[in-house]
Amino acid sequence: MSEAVDAKHAPLDVITIGRASVDLYGQQISSRLEDITSFAKSVGGCPANISVGTARLGLRSALLTRVGNEQMGRFIREQLTREGVSVAGLRTDPDRLTALVLLSVEDEGVSPMIFYRSDCADMALSEDDIDEAFIASARAIVVTGTHFSRPNSDAAQRKAIRTIKAKGGKVVFDIDYRPNLWGLAGHAEGFERYVKSDRVSAQLKSVLPDCDLIVGTEEEIMIASGTDDCLSALKTIRSLSKATIVLKRGAMGCIVYDGPISDDLEDGIVGKGFPIEVYNVLGAGDAFMSGFLRGWLGGESLETAATWANACGAFAVSRLLCAPEYPTFEELQFFLKHGSRHLALRKDEAINHIHWATTRRRDIPSLMALACDHRIQLDDVAAKAGADPSRIHEFKVLTVKAAAKVAAGRAGYGMLLDEKYGREAMFEFARHPLAWLGRPVELPGSRPLRFEFSQDIGSQLIEWPVDHCIKCLCFYHPDDPEALKTEQQQKLKSLFEAARKVGRELLVEIIAGKHGELDDMTIPRALEELYALDIKPDWWKLEPQASAGAWAKIEAVILKNDPWCRGVVLLGLEAPQDELEAAFAATAEAPIVKGFAVGRTIFINAAEQWLAGKMSDEEAVADMASRFEKLTEAWLAARGRKAA
């Protein structure tokens, strides 16, 4: 059993120290880095990856390093915050740039990489950056090999070691050997894993006596010991340290040594391994360390810690990126319980859905949205008023100002805006701290469903900001003719797959009442049919139901098929205020209903008056804000809450 460190008085479980970079991963697989044409961006660097990996597994983690005072440094800071990693130890370097790494997957287990780390921010870490009170707030620290390669960062890590040991905490050493970061290989050899060096070995050996946990591959164990074979390396390390030693062996899993080293390399604690297709090996060790720390710091057995580590490593090697691909604890436990029929975990739809749903960029427990994605309706209003349709663009900017006025910086407010008339409004939206933006992709009024600008929906979505949610209205009734249902189902399925591929959230709006009877089972039946196709949107947008019983049935269907669904928002269909208030009240016992997205009830009067030249900009904003405010108050009252 590993020793459970007392957590009663420690705000943090673990602080990781060292590298923090932005990884730019080539998106063309089986391609030379020379031929890559587009890249995916993520947080990278061993300590940064471990801080994210442990946070996802439920540990209270922090990263101690430096980033540049520029966009990439702010990206790291913001992404760590989204992941729940403390940035209290993250310093901003005013003079140096954040490190970058360019990578590609050229072949199985072969990933060329270039480190852009000349005088980078994280390597400027110094003793002055080590706040002793901050270090003492953790149960353990993770020091990493690269940061022993320079005098200043070496001194910083050794100060952290002295501080945590004086407090009675634990020192974890991730050997993390990159030869070219020690000046032992050229810039093009970033993927090189081992170059023998007496200088490096002497430096790393001096760290070993202070460690409680040492983790490395066979090559890393050898460089840390200065010996030329793995068994001798383990014995040398044991002669210098009483630490638990974890030997990572890639596809063969790992072996944990918690006592004397025998002459049999296999004589250790072996965690359960997982046969997985190797897709990308980069970052797998950091995922492994995250899983091991989750078990080790939680007082689990070393065998359990090793099993969790192996499983987390399996996730990493089966996916493209590093930190973004690491599992959450919920995802890990699902995999350990159910396994997967796929050797390539990235192809397992059930696991991928849990990963997606448990790593969303933000929590949105409630949503009150002003919907102004209308196109046909505003075309009609402009025609009736004799107004130039181009003025609709200007009007939609006013709707954003109205929504922002009501929101006043508070959480839970959002909008629906469209591509046809809402581009300027989207720019205005970005100037305000509104929580959520949905954008329609359907051709207005289409039945069967068609997309508005191109049926190749994926090519449109790739240009969208990552926080914009796809919204798709489908006039769908479970009693529709089978041919019509099949066509619409296929369209929604292709949209769902595209949304997941490009990493955008999806809201599916179902309106059944315009094309058939609407009773308590109509919408539950419709949702069951779509869930049967593995269509699992992040949100549903549904028309008001006649009874609380209907909502109970809808909620039961959603929770049975997708307990990670964000929930339902109500649509308005130009209903008057009193009808919407009654609809809100009917959802009081349905927690799955999280809010509303209402449009014409709020904006139609202002649109008619403003487009006819009878209302000023200020009057239009005030009119819409007043109506939106009344709806938000009614919604909050129905939920027993008041506006913050």
N, C-alpha and C positions, 0 to 999 in steps of 0.2 A: 504494500500500500504506500503510495506517495504521501509525503507529509503535507497536510492541509495547513497552509499559513493562515494565521489568525486574521480574519477580515473585519473584525468588529470596529476597529478604529482606523482603518485604511480607506480613504475615499476612492483610491484607485487599486485595481488588481495588478496592472502591469504598465510600465513605461518602456517604450522601445526607443532606442537611440541610434541615430546615424542617417543613412541615405534617405532622401525624399526627392523623387524626380517625377517628371511627366513622361510616361511611356507612350510612344506613338507606334502602334501596331499596324503593320501592313495588312490590308484587308483582302489582298489577293493571295490565296493559299497555293502552296507549291510553286512559289515564284521567288526569284532572286530579289534581294533588296534593291538591286539596281533597277528592277522592272516594276516595283511597286508604284501605283498611281494614287492611292488614297489610304489614309491612316485613321485608326480609331484611337482616341485619346483616353488615358486613364492614369490614376495615381500609380506610381511605381517606386521601386527601391525596397530592399529587404525589410527594414524597420517599418516603413510606411505601410507596406503590404501586411505585415504582421499586426500592426495596430488596427487595421481594418478587419482582418480575418478574425482576430480575437473579439472585437466589438460585435461582429455579426454572430459570434457564438455565445454572446451574453456576458463577456468579461468587460469590466470597466477599464478601458485602455486609454493611453495617451501617447503622443509622439513628441519626442524632444529632438529638435533639429533646427536648421535655418532654411528659409525659402527666400526667393528674391522679391523685391518690391515691384512686382509687375504682374501681368495677367496670369501667368502660369503659377506663380506663387500663390496668388489669390485663389486660383482654381483648386490647388491642393488644400488650402485652408478651408474653403467652402465645402469641398467634397468630404474631407474628414469630419467636418461638423455634421453634414448630412448622415454620415455613417455612425454617428454617436461617439466618435473619438474625441477626447479632450484635446484642445489646441492650446492649453495654458502654457505648455512648454515650447510652443512653436514661435521662433523668433523670426522677424523680418529683417533681412540683410539689406541695407540701403545701397550697397555698392555692387553686389554680385548677382548674377542671374541664377534662376532655378535650373537645376540640371535637367537635361533631356536625354532620352534613349530612343533610338530608332531600331525597330525589330521587324523580322519577317519569319514566317514558317515556310522554310524552303523544302524540307523533307521531314519524314517522321523522326522526331527527336533532334532535328537540326534547325536551329533558329539563329541566323546571323544577326548581330546587333552592333550598333555603334553608340558608344557613350559620349555625349557632349557634356563634359564635366571639367573643362579647363577653368580653374579658379571659381568653381561653382559655390553657391551659397551654403549647401550643407557641409562641405568640407572645411568651411571657415568656423565651424563650431569650436568654441573655446571653453576654458574653465569658467570664464565669467558667465557663460550661458547656463551653467549648472546651479540652479537654485536648490540649496540643500533642503529647504522646507518642502519644495515640490517633490524632490526625490523621496523624502521621508514620508510622503503621503501615499506611497505605493507599497504593495506587498512584495513586488519583484520588479527588477529592471532587466531588459534585454540589451546587451551590448553586442556589437556586430564587427566582424573582421575588418572591413574596409576602413572603418574609422580609427583603427590602430596604425594606419599606414602613414599618418602625418603627425608631427609632434603636437600641434595644437588640439586636434581632435582626439588623439591618444590621451592627452592630459585630461580632456573633458570627460572621457569615458572612465578613466581611472578615478577621477574625483567622484563621479556618480557611484562607482563601485565602493569606494571607501564610505560614502555617505549611507548607502543602503545597508551595508554590512554593520555599520555602527548602530543602526536602528533595528537590526535583527531581521531584515528582509533578505530576499533571495536574489542571487546573481545568475542570470541565464546567458550563456555565450552561444550565439549563432555564428559559426566560423565564417560563413559567407565569403568564400575565397574567390575573388575575381582577379586573376593575374595581371591583367592590363591596368587595373586600378592601383596596383602597386608598382607600375612602370615596368612590368616584366614581359609585356606583349604589346604589339602594335595596335593602333586604333581599329584596324579591320578585324582584330582577333578578340572582339568582345565576348564571343561565345566560348573561348578557350577556358577550360575548367581547371587545368593543372599545369603549373610550371614549378619545378623544384627550386627552392630558394632558402639558403641558410639564414639569410637576413629576415625573411618573413617568419620562418619557423622560430627563430630566437625571440622575435617580438611577440608572437602569439603564445609561445610556451610560458612567457612571463605572466600571462593573464590567468592561466589554468588553475593555480592554487586558490584563487579567490572565488571560483565558480561553484554553484550548486547543481547546475544542469548544463551539459555541453552537448551540442547537436551539430552533426556534420555528415557529409557524404564520406565515402572511403577516401577520396582525394583530399577532402578537407581535414579529415582525421590525420592523414599522413603529413600534411603541411603544418598542422598545429603541433605535431610531435617531432617533426624533423626526421622521421624514419621512412623506409622505403616499402614497407608492406603493412597491411591493415592490422594484423594481429600484434605486431611489434608496436605499432602506433597506439593501439588501445592500451597495451601494457605500460608504455611510456607515460601516457596521459594519467593512467591510474597511479603511477608512482609519484605524480606531481599533485594529484587532486583526488578528493573523495567524492567528487560530483557524480551524479547519475549521468551516464554517457549514452547518447542515442545515436546509433549508426544508421543513417539513411541508405537504403540500397535500391532506390528506384522501384522498378516493377516487382522486386522481391520483397518489398515492404521495409521493415526495420527490425533491429534488435536493440534491446535496452539492457545495459549492464549496470547493475546497482550494487556491485560488490567486487570481489577479486576477479581478475580476468584469467580464465583458464586457457589451456592450449587449444581449446576447441572454439573456433570463431562463432559457432552456432549456439554456444552455451550461454544463452541469455534469455530475456523475456521477449517473446515474439508476439506482436499484435496481429490480429486478423488482417490478411491482405485481400485485395480486390483486383481481379483481372479486368483491366480497362485498356481500351485502345489509346495509344499514346498519340496525342494530337499536337500538343505544345508543352514542352517541359519547363519553360521559363515560369518562375513564380510558384512552381509546385512545392519547393522546399519551404517557402513562406506560408503556404496553406497548411503544409504538414506541421510546421511549428505552431501555428494557430490552434490546430486541433489538439496537439500534445499539451499545450499550455492550458487549454480549456479543461482537460482532464487532470493534469498535474496540480494546478492551482486550486482545483475543485475537490481535491482529496480522493479522486478516483484511483483505482489500482493502476499500476504502470501498464498492465496489459490493456486495460480499457483506454488509457491515454494513448497508447501506441495504436490501437485500433481506430480511434477517432482521428489520429494524425494521418494514418494511411488512407482513411476514407476521404479526408479533406484534400490530401494530395491527389487522390484519384479524380476528384472533381476538377482540380486545376489542370491536370494533364489532358483532360478530355475537352477542355474549352480553350478559346483563343486568348483572352486577356488574362491579366493577373488578378489584382484585387477585386474588380467587378464580378469575377466569376466564382469567388470563394463562397462556400455555402453558409447559410444561416443555420442556427441550431435546429430550427424546425425542419429545414431541408435535410440536414444531416441525419436527424433522428428518423425521418421518413425513409431515407435510403437504407439506414442500418436495419430498419424493421422490414421493409418490403423488397430491398434490393432493386435491381433493374434487369430487364431482359436485353438491354442494349449494352454492348461493350463501349460504345461511344455515348457517354452520359448526356452530351449536348443534344442527342436525338430523343431523349426520353421526355415525352410531353408532360407527364404527370410531375416529374421532378422539376422540369423547366418552369412549369406554371407556379410551383411553390417558390422557386427561386425568384421569379419575376415579382410575384405578389408580396414577398417578404423583403424585397430590396427596393421598393418604390422610393422615389426621390424625396417624397414628403408625405406626412400624414395629413389627411383631409377628413376629419371626423364629421364635419357638416359643411353644406354648400348652399349658398343662396346666390343664384346667378340671374343677371339680367340678360335675357336672350335677345340678341339683335342680329341673328344670322339669316333673317328673312330676306328673300330676294323677290319672289313673285309678288308678295303682298305689298312691298314698298314700291315696286314697279307700278302697281295698280294705283297706289296713293299718289305717286308723282304724276301719273297720267291724268288722274281726276283733277289734280290741282293745276295742271298745265305747266308743271315744273320740268326742267331739264333733268333727266335721270342721273346725270353726273353729280347732282346735288345730294344724292343719297349718300355718297361718300362722306360729305361734310356732316350730314345728319348723324351718321354712325359715330363720328368723333365725339359729338355731343352726348351720345348715349354712354360712352366711356366716361366722360366727365361726370355724368350723373351718377353712375355706379360708384366711381371713386369718391364722390362727395358723400354718399351714404356709407360706404365702407370706412372712410376716414382712417385708413391704416389698420383696421381690425381684420383678424383672420376670418376665413370662411366665406368670403365674397368672391364672385367670379362673373364671367361673361361668356356668351356665345357670339362669335363674329365670323363672318364669311370671307372667302377669298375674292369674290366678285366685286363687292362694294366695301369691304372692310379693311383693305390694306392700310390706309391711313389711320383707321381706328386701332389697328393692331400696334402701330407705332406709338399712338397715344397711350394704349394699354400698358406698354412696356415702361412708360414714365411713372406709373403708379404701382403701389405695393398691393395690387389685387392678387388673390391666391391662385386663381385657376382661369384658364382660357380653353374653351372648346371650339373646334372649327369643323364645319360640315363638309362632307365629301360627296353627299348624294346629289343627283340631279333633282331639283325641286319637283315634287309631284310625281316622280317616276314610279310606276308599278307595272311590270316588275322593276326592281331596283336597278338603277344605273348610276355610275359615278359622274360627276359634273363635267370635268375637263378632259379626262382620259380614262379609259378602262384599265390602263396600266397604272394601278393605284400606287404601287410601291415606288415608282419613279417620282411621284409627286411628294410623297411623305418624307423622303430623305432630306428635303430642303427645309423642313419645318424645324423650328426651335424644339429642343428636346422636352420642354415643359408643356408644349401645346398638346391638348388631348383631341384625338380624332372623334368626331361625332357623326353618326350615320343614322338617318331616319329611314325606317322601312315600314311601309303599310303592309302589315303581316297579320293574317288571321288563321288560326289553326284549322278552320273549315274551308280555307281557300282550295281551289282545284290543285291536285297533286303536282301537275306540271308547273304551275305558277309557284307553288311552295318550293319545289326542288330548285327552280331557277334562282329564287331569292335566297334560299339557303346557301347555294354555291357561291353567290356573290358575297354574302356575309362571311362565309368561311374564308374566302380569298382575302377579304379585308382584314379579318382577324389575324391570319398568317402574316400578312404584310406589316401589320402593326407590331407584332412581336419581332419580326425580322429587323425592323428599323428602330425598335425600342421606344415606341410611343404608346401612351395609354389610349384606350378605346372606350367610348360611350356608344351604346346601341340604343336607339330610340324606337320603340315599338308602338305603333298606333293601330289598334284592331277595330275600334268602334266605328270607323268610317266605312268599313266594308263587311259588316256583319254584326250579329248580336254580341253584346258585351255583358256577360254574366260573371259570377264569382270564379268560374273555372277557365274563362277564355284566356286570360294572360298567363296563368300557371301552365296551361297546356302549351301555349306558344313558347314559353321559356324552356319547358321540358324538351320540346322538339329541337330547339337550338342547342341546348346543352348536350343533347344526344350526339351532336356533330362535333363536340369538343370546342364549341365556340364559347369562350369565357371572357366576356368584356369586363373591364375594370368597373364600369358603371352601367346601369340600366336607366333609361329615361322613359317613364310610363305615364299613361293618362290616369286621371283620378278614378278611383274605384268607388262603387256604390256602397260598399260595406266594409267594416273592419274585418269581417270573415274573409273577404277577397284578399285583403292585404296579408292576413295570416297565412293563407295558402301560397301566395307569391313568395313570402319570406321563407316558408318551408322548402319550396323548390330551390331557391337560391342557396340556402344554407346546406342543403343536401348535395348539390352539385358543385358549389364553389364557395366554401366558407371564407375564402380570402377576397371575395368580391367587395369592392368599396361600398356598394349600396345602390339605392334607387334615388333618383331625383324626379319630382313631379313636373309634368309639363302643363301649360296653361290653356292652350287652344282658344285664346281670346275670351276666356270666361271672366265674368265680372268679379269684382273684389269679394263680394259676399259668398259667391260659389266657391272661390278658391279658399277662403277661410274655412268653409265647411269641409272641403277636401283635405285641408291641412289637419283639421280636427279628427277626421276619419283615420289618420295614420298615427294617432297618438300612441297606440299600443303596438306599433310596428317599427321596431328599432332599425330595421333594414332600410327604411326611408330616411335619407340623410338630409333632404332639402328640396329645393325646387329650382327650375330654370324656366322662367316665365318671360314672355316678350310683349305681345301686343297689348295685353292688359296694362302694361306699363308705358309703352312708347307710342301707341297708335294715335292718341289725341295730339301729342306734341308733333308727331310726324305730319299729320294732316294740316295742323295750323302752321307749322314752320315751313313746310314745302309750299304752302299757299301764300307765304309772305305775311301771315297774320300774327307771328310770334317771333320774338328775337331769340338769339342764341341763349342768352341768360334765362329768358322765360322758359324756353324749351328744357334746358337743364334743370331748372327749378321744378317744373311740372313733373318730369320723369323721376327726379330724385324723391319728390314727395310721394309718388305712387309706389316706387320701389321701397322706400322707407316703411310705408304702411304694410306692405306685404312681408317685409322682414320681421316687423313687429308681430304680425299675425302668426308667422311661422314659429318664432321664438316663444310666443305665448302658448301655442298649441303644444310645444315641447316643454312647457313649464320653465322657460328661461327668459331672461331679459337681455337686451343688447348690452354688450360690455361697455 
